[in-house]
């Protein structure tokens, strides 16, 4: 293994045949065998499956103290009808997502800890990808959390999600696919903890006021799609989420 120049510090690169992986050095011994199975198309069944990821997310127990979430890159929309999981380009999306996520963690934005990202070249310039992250115990995406939470708890979770999104924007990152399933929420003794996830197509750049408003509009569309009758996400929740469009108070 050798260090990957374009990946964050603390990651190392493994190249084997037609696949390559960038893995956190301290976890490489546990993560690399799993990625070898993935590259060979022989992943064992996960200990459990998670919603999201277009059906490609599972949890694997890699050690007594290490549970990993494995998310295969899957296409959505009309493209998925003829191409489920092949991507094209020379800057693979898993490695870009790794770089953005680590940059956010360094800037104090709550997100997941990535353990490894890998691609397997199908032909030159075309690949399949996968991301491995440390599981956040007891966490659910925001939509699942709101459906299960008591009505009095929902607006607080939405306000926390809006605050994390403002942190994201203030850190200089655009999330082009912001929706209720891009947040991880879990209850803690003092309230809720919210992390922003799935930074697949996120990009580092200054975020304008118009882009903040566009993010709020994307969340509104997500709310309408998931809860068209506003049975779960009531007016107070929607108002809390719309604070995404404002700059973080200083």
VEXBA-986836 format. One line per field, with one value per residue (C-alpha): chain; residue number from 1; x negated, y negated, z. Coordinates in steps of 0.001 Angstrom, whole numbers. Each point is the difference from the previous one (the first is absolute). Layout:
REM residues N
ch: A|...
i: NUM|...
u: X|...
v: Y|...
w: Z|...
END
This chain:
REM residues 250
ch: A|A|A|A|A|A|A|A|A|A|A|A|A|A|A|A|A|A|A|A|A|A|A|A|A|A|A|A|A|A|A|A|A|A|A|A|A|A|A|A|A|A|A|A|A|A|A|A|A|A|A|A|A|A|A|A|A|A|A|A|A|A|A|A|A|A|A|A|A|A|A|A|A|A|A|A|A|A|A|A|A|A|A|A|A|A|A|A|A|A|A|A|A|A|A|A|A|A|A|A|A|A|A|A|A|A|A|A|A|A|A|A|A|A|A|A|A|A|A|A|A|A|A|A|A|A|A|A|A|A|A|A|A|A|A|A|A|A|A|A|A|A|A|A|A|A|A|A|A|A|A|A|A|A|A|A|A|A|A|A|A|A|A|A|A|A|A|A|A|A|A|A|A|A|A|A|A|A|A|A|A|A|A|A|A|A|A|A|A|A|A|A|A|A|A|A|A|A|A|A|A|A|A|A|A|A|A|A|A|A|A|A|A|A|A|A|A|A|A|A|A|A|A|A|A|A|A|A|A|A|A|A|A|A|A|A|A|A|A|A|A|A|A|A|A|A|A|A|A|A
i: 1|2|3|4|5|6|7|8|9|10|11|12|13|14|15|16|17|18|19|20|21|22|23|24|25|26|27|28|29|30|31|32|33|34|35|36|37|38|39|40|41|42|43|44|45|46|47|48|49|50|51|52|53|54|55|56|57|58|59|60|61|62|63|64|65|66|67|68|69|70|71|72|73|74|75|76|77|78|79|80|81|82|83|84|85|86|87|88|89|90|91|92|93|94|95|96|97|98|99|100|101|102|103|104|105|106|107|108|109|110|111|112|113|114|115|116|117|118|119|120|121|122|123|124|125|126|127|128|129|130|131|132|133|134|135|136|137|138|139|140|141|142|143|144|145|146|147|148|149|150|151|152|153|154|155|156|157|158|159|160|161|162|163|164|165|166|167|168|169|170|171|172|173|174|175|176|177|178|179|180|181|182|183|184|185|186|187|188|189|190|191|192|193|194|195|196|197|198|199|200|201|202|203|204|205|206|207|208|209|210|211|212|213|214|215|216|217|218|219|220|221|222|223|224|225|226|227|228|229|230|231|232|233|234|235|236|237|238|239|240|241|242|243|244|245|246|247|248|249|250
u: 0|-1098|1422|2491|-1070|3501|1586|-11|-2795|385|1149|-2023|501|275|-108|774|697|2852|1064|-1381|988|-832|337|-540|-3401|1043|2906|-1652|-443|3753|1295|-2199|1196|3587|-871|-1751|3236|1910|-2420|406|3797|95|1098|1458|3503|-6|1071|2852|1112|742|2441|-1400|-2801|2492|-82|-3759|-713|-910|-1716|-2994|-1560|-3739|-1173|1496|-229|362|3270|-219|2658|-679|1730|-283|391|3296|1580|3459|2586|512|-3693|380|2328|-2946|-3042|287|-3487|-2628|-1508|-2355|-2886|-3613|671|2118|2900|-831|-3432|1482|2620|-2741|-1968|3024|1165|-3430|-257|3328|-1040|-3146|2207|2207|3076|1625|3|-1028|-3506|-1022|-2085|-595|1062|-636|553|-252|-667|2321|-1841|-2346|1984|3032|317|2160|-438|547|-321|-648|680|134|3546|1647|1824|3679|161|2779|457|2019|3162|-25|-716|2901|2411|-880|-401|2641|1493|-1613|-3479|260|-562|-3137|-1486|842|-1593|-3141|-122|316|-2816|-2313|813|-893|-3303|-505|581|-2139|-2805|215|1786|3022|2085|1814|2379|1223|2993|1323|-1879|-3381|-50|-790|1774|-329|1254|-2536|475|31|2143|-750|-3183|234|-2615|133|-804|-193|-2317|-325|240|-768|-2573|-2247|743|1284|3765|2087|3303|1769|-1521|1146|3533|-250|-955|3093|2096|-1467|1020|3525|240|-1238|2674|2754|-1169|-260|2891|2417|2816|-2246|975|-3521|-1784|2413|-292|-2366|-2355|78|-779|-2972|-1357|263|-2607|-2424|310|-1596|-3640|-1189|207|-3368
v: 0|-3598|-3386|-1437|-3529|-1377|1588|-1403|648|3250|2021|2474|1378|3660|1034|3566|848|-2122|-1487|-2580|-1025|-2895|1181|-1573|1289|969|2112|1463|3478|342|-1943|1279|3644|-1233|-2141|2938|1971|-2953|-304|3719|-320|2284|-2149|2221|-812|-2950|404|-2341|-2229|-3710|-2129|-2475|372|1289|3423|340|-688|2620|215|2321|847|-224|298|36|-3797|-783|116|-1356|-1267|1047|-2126|1017|-2827|388|-2177|-1489|-1447|1088|882|2878|1781|833|-618|939|-593|-909|-3497|-1680|-2363|-109|-1634|2688|-1227|2132|-1636|-3464|684|1190|-3214|-2266|1907|-155|-3722|-561|2042|-2129|-3126|1292|951|3144|2843|3666|1415|1595|3156|622|-758|2263|292|2923|-900|1771|-1453|-2995|-3021|1988|1372|1257|-1610|617|-1954|1429|-2078|614|730|-2610|2165|-749|-2454|-251|-2286|-3117|1231|3273|-1894|-2418|2832|1740|-3081|-1577|-3145|-2220|1272|-526|-3739|192|2668|-2087|-3079|2024|1221|-3576|-1103|2751|-1004|-3615|1284|1908|-3137|-2179|2567|-537|3116|379|3173|355|2758|-1291|1961|1397|3261|-1770|-562|2485|-658|1709|-792|-960|-824|-3725|77|1122|300|-657|807|-743|2936|1219|-2751|1840|-3029|-2685|-2581|-2448|-3589|-3196|251|-2977|-1184|1264|3455|83|-811|2719|2487|-984|514|3500|862|-1277|2297|2906|-726|-132|3268|1935|-1569|-1596|-220|-1509|2680|218|-3157|-2626|-3768|-482|2666|-1552|-3421|1448|1652|-3212|-1605|1871|-3022|-2372|-474|1424|-2529|-1123
w: 0|-578|840|-2499|-867|-573|3097|3521|2439|1884|-3044|-2015|-3481|-973|-3670|-958|-3605|-1337|3312|2383|3502|2286|3604|3387|1068|3518|-1333|-3094|1464|540|-3012|-2835|181|-283|-3016|-1659|314|-1478|-2922|-717|64|3023|2928|2743|1261|2424|3606|-920|-2835|248|-1946|-2490|-2501|-2601|1604|267|3700|2599|3387|513|3345|-734|3606|3463|131|-3709|-1939|-3533|-2379|-3595|-2653|-3620|-2484|-1818|-2660|309|-2350|-3574|-451|2471|-2441|-2235|2218|3650|1374|-2623|32|-2428|606|1078|3400|1692|2083|3059|284|-483|2670|2340|-523|561|3071|1626|-793|1753|3027|240|-29|2797|-2040|1448|-2495|-32|371|-3282|331|-3687|-3566|-2978|-3744|-2386|-3613|-2437|-2996|-26|1154|1226|3507|2852|3409|3693|3241|3480|3110|3729|1159|2227|2580|448|-2907|-2589|-2954|764|-1708|1958|3216|-535|-752|3276|2235|2188|-1608|2651|-1001|-3726|-372|2161|-2274|-3069|1564|757|-3614|-1243|2306|-1286|-3578|751|1415|-3253|-2048|2262|-417|-3767|-1268|-2286|385|-3351|1156|3345|1303|3273|-504|-139|3772|2754|3295|3347|3478|2638|3662|-747|-3139|-3548|-2000|-3750|-2650|-3703|-2294|-3612|-1244|-3301|-2287|2581|-1041|1823|-944|1622|537|-1077|1475|-3121|444|3636|-1145|-2664|2723|1977|-3148|-471|3551|-679|-3008|2105|2617|-2633|-1544|3273|1904|-2489|2581|2706|2481|1457|-1102|1222|-409|2953|-1371|-3454|1446|1897|-3133|-2008|2252|-2297|-2287|2543|889|3311|2792|1362
END
